[in-house]
Amino acid sequence: MKSAYDIVLDAASDAAIDALRRVRAGQIRSLAGVEEYVETRLSGILDILMPAAKEEVSALLAPATQQAVDAIKPAMYDVLRDWTPSFASIIGGMAGLAVLLGVWVSKKTYVSSRRRR
């Protein structure tokens, strides 16, 4: 039979792997989201292990959660590095279109105000 430490370690590993899958799928977009997801996943294990010993097990969960988040950070940075040029080009294109639309509207407004005189 597995010890409580092994169960928590396995749950933390599974939570980290699942969080990484969600990051790659775009469901989680920040480290805070990863940390929240891992904490949520690991908090459910307390009821399964020993409902009466939540305080003892919670002492095991804090380091396991931190280790899972630390393990995900490099992969999270890789995902962000891969998507940053795409987001930058989309935002740049939208800004350019906004400027062009503003120029077009101001030109139409100027021409229509000149005709009224």
N, C-alpha and C positions, 0 to 999 in steps of 0.2 A: 504494500500500500504506500502511496506517495505521502510525503510529509506536507505540512501546510506551506512550507517554503517552496517546495517543488511545484505545488499547485499554483501558487501565486506567480512564480517565475514562468510557468507555462502559459498562464493567462496573460501575463504582461507581454510575452513574446507574440502570442496570437493577436493581442490588441495592437501591438506595434505593426505587425504585418498587415492587418486589416486596415489600419490607419494609413499606411503607405499606399495600399491599393486605392483607398478613397482619395488620397492626394493626387495620385496619377490620373484618376478618373475625373478630377475636378470637383469632387463633392466637398473636400476640405481644402481651404485656400490659405490658411495661416498656421503659424506654430501654436497660437493660442487655441485654434480649433483642434489641432492635433492633441494638445494637452487635455483639452476638455473631453475629447472623444475617448482617449485612453483612460482618463479618470472615471468616466462614466462606465466604460466596460469593466474596469477593475472593481468598482464599487459594488457591482452585482455579485461578485464572487464571495463577498463577506457573508451574505445570507446563506449561500450554499455550504460554505466551510463549517462555520460554527456560529450560530446566531448569538450565543452567550459570550463569545470571545472576540467581539468586534474590535475592542480596543487593542488587543494583542495583534490581531491580524492587520489592523490599520497601520501599525508601526512597520509592518512588512510592505504595505502597499505604497507608502510614500517613496521609498528609494526605488521600488520597481517601476513606478510611474515615471520618475525622473530619468531612470535609465532607458526606458522605452522612448521617451521624448528625445533624449540625447542621441539615441541610435537613429532616429528618424531625421534629425536635422540635416545631415549631409544630403540625403535623398531629396528632402524638401527644397534645399538650396539648388540642387540640380534641376528639379522641376521648374522652379522659379526662373532659373537662368535660361532654360529652354523656351519658356513662354514669354519672357520679357521683350525680346525683339518683336514678336507678333503683336503684343499689346501696345508697344510703342508705335509701331507702324499704323495700327488701327486708330489710336488716339491722334497721331499726327495727321492722318487722312481726314479724320472728323474735324480737327481744328482748321485744316486748310479749307474744307468745304464750308465751315462756318464763316471764315473770313470772306470767301468768295460770295457766299449768300449775302453777307453784310454789305459788300461792295455793290452787288447787284441791286439790293433794296435801296441803298442810298442813291444810286444812280437813277433808278426809276422815280424815286421821290423827288430828286432834284429836277429831272426832266419834266415831270408832271406839274411841279410848282412853277416852273418857268413858262409852261404853256398857259397857265391860268392868268398870267399877268398881261 
